[in-house]
Amino acid sequence: MQRYFIILLLAIALFTCKRDPVIETGDLFIEVKYDGAGEDHTEVWLYESWYKFDRYEYLEKQFSNDYGEVLFIDLEPGWYVVEARKEKSSLFIISAADSVQVVANRQINKILILEPESR
């Protein structure tokens, strides 16, 4: 009888323990291009929403590598706004912005085509 009581207590303790929810994440791979080639050393900002994009409240910022590639890892699923900008010379700036949906347990690939900004 005592053995069953201990087993019952252990079972109750096991089922009443607080469990943290497992948050599944995804990755976002961005390729930044200008004139058909990867653009190195381009600033790339990641925003959680259009509202935060309008207010310049970015989640993360990175620079593209020599091939124009940037990887944002462990993002919660949802919609994000990506912005890329580079100053080619003192009078010449190229940029692009777009939205992308990140899906759990996947790498999402996005190409941003940079274009000259109008002044």
Number of C-alpha atoms within 10 A of each C-alpha: 5 7 8 9 10 11 11 12 11 12 11 11 11 10 9 9 8 8 7 6 6 6 10 13 17 19 20 21 15 20 20 30 22 16 9 9 12 21 20 19 18 25 17 22 20 23 22 19 18 16 11 15 19 10 10 12 15 17 14 12 16 16 18 21 16 11 14 20 22 21 17 16 12 16 18 17 17 14 15 21 20 24 20 24 21 19 14 11 8 6 7 12 16 18 21 18 16 14 16 14 14 21 18 17 14 13 17 17 13 18 14 19 20 23 14 15 11 7 6
